[in-house]
């Protein structure tokens, strides 16, 4: 039995949402297990800057935003951070979306690749036994793809790509593609509603 594209997208969204809690972990490792829980800090969102970016969007991005909002994305109304999706110049279309107040994922199925925009306004602090194992960078290879990380408006965002042919598809082995996608991001939620 084969799954429908919607079922596949929903499964990918759930898997990607679970990965949100691990967004910053490629550069970190637990040295010693501890019974003490990790603490998460909540970032302050610069709503004025997000609102300004929302109003400065191109006409094409505003049309994309309106089409996205017309789909009534799951969890969008409860979001407590600036939500960004890929802009109209990427030709990626509308994403499948799942929001959980302080984090979200927007998922795109492309030809031969999958792209997610992961957003979070929380980060780990005071994790017992957690140390840096290598210098964190904005671009990280993840085996079957890559991540491009950035901060905007007080939130942390990761663009993640996985490819069907990860060792051959240049989108997954060169940082240029994700960097271009990062520049295309457009704000959908520019105010704390």
Buried (B, 14 or more C-beta within 10 A) or exposed (E): EEEEEEEBBBEBBEEBBEBBBEBBBBBBEEEEEEEEEBEBEEBEBBBEBBBEBBEEBEEEBBEBBEEBEEEEBBBBEEBBBBBBBBBBBBEBEBBBBBBBEBBBBBBBBBEEBBBBBBBBBBBBEEBBEBEEEEEEEBBBEBEBBBBBBBEBBBBBBBBBBBBEEBEEBEBBBEBEBBBBBBEBBBBBBBEEE
